[in-house]
Amino acid sequence: MKSKTLVIGASGQIGTELTHQLRVLYGFDQVIATDIQPPVGEIPEGELFDVLDATDGDAVRACVEKHQIGTVYLLAAMLSATAEKAPRKAWDLNMNSLLIVLDLAKDGLIDKIFWPSSIAVFGPTSPKQNTPQACVMEPTTVYGISKLAGENWCSYYQNKYGVDVRSIRYPGLISWKALPGGGTTDYAIAIFHEALKTGSYNCFLTENTVLPMMHMDDALRATLELMHADLSDVNQFKAYNIAGLSFSPKDLSKNIQGQIPNFKILYQPDFRQSIADSWPSSIDDSEAAQDWKWKAQIDLDHLTSDMINNLKTTLFTPND
Ligand SMILES: NC(=O)c1ccc[n+]([C@@H]2O[C@H](COP(=O)([O-])OP(=O)(O)OC[C@H]3O[C@@H](n4cnc5c(N)ncnc54)[C@H](O)[C@@H]3O)[C@@H](O)[C@H]2O)c1
């Protein structure tokens, strides 16, 4: 078994943090970060980074062969809000990158894949509360359509070719280290930035829009726990539902006001409202709990103080 790990889409919101955790876990010389765009600033000594286009099959194959890669984390994708503006481009990126990596596993070049799905696989006809792992799934966004098709491709490659591919349906992820990449839940990060910088935020969703969310630390822990789970516990492919928090912009703003009393929120819903309206409010993650003992740890109070405390430092400390 080859030991090295390749992260594709490593410069994004999840990749920035996941790559660091993988380096700490496996060693800096064991993890190769790649992205179509280099990370902001200079690449620190000892960190391996290659520019790589995830839709260029020959280049991805060459990178896997050059570095003797065993495991791929494929994070390159176009997210929900951006994808609605360029549906064909989103489909091409989200599907082709996945099929390229699945084929490398089918051909025996890599042993294991992590590919994230999303709560966007659900649509208006899915149950809205406590949405189960398996239910009616009729997504109405190109992002959701691509994620659902991706799940089916993963399942197909596992059943037909024995590919070890693992997946999680992430909810909206909230983090302070890297900016989000164009999703419908991005407001839950922007709100903290604006609360600290200007004391007010103009929200693009209505006050009572409840969506499933999660602190990045919980999402990263889930990812690594699933990747380290015994294959016998996860041998039937599922893109696992995982639940963290469910809250509305109003709930979040009240929590922020607990720490920044003068904070004000205004509501000016835009095209992202209809995307949010098509998604679940809360998620049933009992199958993840059963199969690999998943349990979220970070509640809304912890998330709020973590975001405020860390952003206070990073937003107002000049780069040297
Ligand atoms: N962040 C969330 O809240 C969330 C929620 C659900 C699912 N996901 C999924 O997790 C994955 C990562 O999401 P993220 O939030 O880090 O996204 P992001 O947009 O922040 O990062 C994606 C990265 O992919 C890179 N990229 C784009 N096109 C590329 C290409 N052709 N080749 C190589 N790299 C390319 C971008 O430069 C970017 O750095 C995606 O599959 C996304 O759908 C994220």
The ligand as an SDF file (V2000), in Angstrom:
LIG
                    3D

 44 48  0  0  0  0  0  0  0  0999 V2000
  -17.6290   24.4960    2.6810 N   0  0  0  0  0  0  0  0  0  0  0  0
  -18.8290   23.9690    2.8560 C   0  0  0  0  0  0  0  0  0  0  0  0
  -19.6420   24.4870    3.6350 O   0  0  0  0  0  0  0  0  0  0  0  0
  -19.1990   22.6990    2.1330 C   0  0  0  0  0  0  0  0  0  0  0  0
  -20.4470   22.1100    2.3860 C   0  0  0  0  0  0  0  0  0  0  0  0
  -20.8150   20.9650    1.7040 C   0  0  0  0  0  0  0  0  0  0  0  0
  -19.9120   20.3730    0.8160 C   0  0  0  0  0  0  0  0  0  0  0  0
  -18.7120   20.9620    0.5800 N   0  0  0  0  0  0  0  0  0  0  0  0
  -17.8270   20.3310   -0.3990 C   0  0  0  0  0  0  0  0  0  0  0  0
  -16.4990   20.2440    0.0890 O   0  0  0  0  0  0  0  0  0  0  0  0
  -15.5600   20.4170   -0.9960 C   0  0  0  0  0  0  0  0  0  0  0  0
  -14.6000   21.5480   -0.6780 C   0  0  0  0  0  0  0  0  0  0  0  0
  -15.3680   22.7040   -0.4210 O   0  0  0  0  0  0  0  0  0  0  0  0
  -14.6990   24.0980    0.0070 P   0  0  0  0  0  0  0  0  0  0  0  0
  -15.6950   24.7900    0.8210 O   0  0  0  0  0  0  0  0  0  0  0  0
  -13.3350   23.9100    0.5030 O   0  0  0  0  0  0  0  0  0  0  0  0
  -14.6740   24.8010   -1.4250 O   0  0  0  0  0  0  0  0  0  0  0  0
  -13.8020   26.0630   -1.8890 P   0  0  0  0  0  0  0  0  0  0  0  0
  -14.5220   26.6790   -3.0200 O   0  0  0  0  0  0  0  0  0  0  0  0
  -13.4330   26.9000   -0.7220 O   0  0  0  0  0  0  0  0  0  0  0  0
  -12.4800   25.3440   -2.4050 O   0  0  0  0  0  0  0  0  0  0  0  0
  -12.4430   24.6260   -3.6010 C   0  0  0  0  0  0  0  0  0  0  0  0
  -11.0320   24.7020   -4.1380 C   0  0  0  0  0  0  0  0  0  0  0  0
  -11.0100   24.0140   -5.3860 O   0  0  0  0  0  0  0  0  0  0  0  0
  -10.1540   24.7380   -6.2480 C   0  0  0  0  0  0  0  0  0  0  0  0
  -10.4610   24.4300   -7.6350 N   0  0  0  0  0  0  0  0  0  0  0  0
  -11.4650   24.9150   -8.4140 C   0  0  0  0  0  0  0  0  0  0  0  0
  -11.3840   24.4110   -9.6380 N   0  0  0  0  0  0  0  0  0  0  0  0
  -10.3180   23.5780   -9.6630 C   0  0  0  0  0  0  0  0  0  0  0  0
   -9.7260   22.7570  -10.6370 C   0  0  0  0  0  0  0  0  0  0  0  0
  -10.2090   22.6890  -11.8890 N   0  0  0  0  0  0  0  0  0  0  0  0
   -8.6480   22.0300  -10.2860 N   0  0  0  0  0  0  0  0  0  0  0  0
   -8.1320   22.0960   -9.0310 C   0  0  0  0  0  0  0  0  0  0  0  0
   -8.6400   22.8530   -8.0610 N   0  0  0  0  0  0  0  0  0  0  0  0
   -9.7270   23.5910   -8.3820 C   0  0  0  0  0  0  0  0  0  0  0  0
  -10.3840   26.1990   -5.9190 C   0  0  0  0  0  0  0  0  0  0  0  0
   -9.3000   27.0060   -6.3440 O   0  0  0  0  0  0  0  0  0  0  0  0
  -10.5500   26.1370   -4.4040 C   0  0  0  0  0  0  0  0  0  0  0  0
   -9.3120   26.3730   -3.7570 O   0  0  0  0  0  0  0  0  0  0  0  0
  -16.4190   20.6310   -2.2470 C   0  0  0  0  0  0  0  0  0  0  0  0
  -16.6320   19.4060   -2.8870 O   0  0  0  0  0  0  0  0  0  0  0  0
  -17.7280   21.1340   -1.6800 C   0  0  0  0  0  0  0  0  0  0  0  0
  -18.7940   20.8500   -2.5440 O   0  0  0  0  0  0  0  0  0  0  0  0
  -18.3410   22.1140    1.2080 C   0  0  0  0  0  0  0  0  0  0  0  0
  1  2  1  0
  2  3  2  0
  2  4  1  0
  4  5  1  0
  4 44  2  0
  5  6  2  0
  6  7  1  0
  7  8  2  0
  8  9  1  0
  8 44  1  0
  9 10  1  0
  9 42  1  0
 10 11  1  0
 11 12  1  0
 11 40  1  0
 12 13  1  0
 13 14  1  0
 14 15  2  0
 14 16  1  0
 14 17  1  0
 17 18  1  0
 18 19  2  0
 18 20  1  0
 18 21  1  0
 21 22  1  0
 22 23  1  0
 23 24  1  0
 23 38  1  0
 24 25  1  0
 25 26  1  0
 25 36  1  0
 26 27  1  0
 26 35  1  0
 27 28  2  0
 28 29  1  0
 29 30  1  0
 29 35  2  0
 30 31  1  0
 30 32  2  0
 32 33  1  0
 33 34  2  0
 34 35  1  0
 36 37  1  0
 36 38  1  0
 38 39  1  0
 40 41  1  0
 40 42  1  0
 42 43  1  0
M  CHG  2   8   1  16  -1
M  END
$$$$
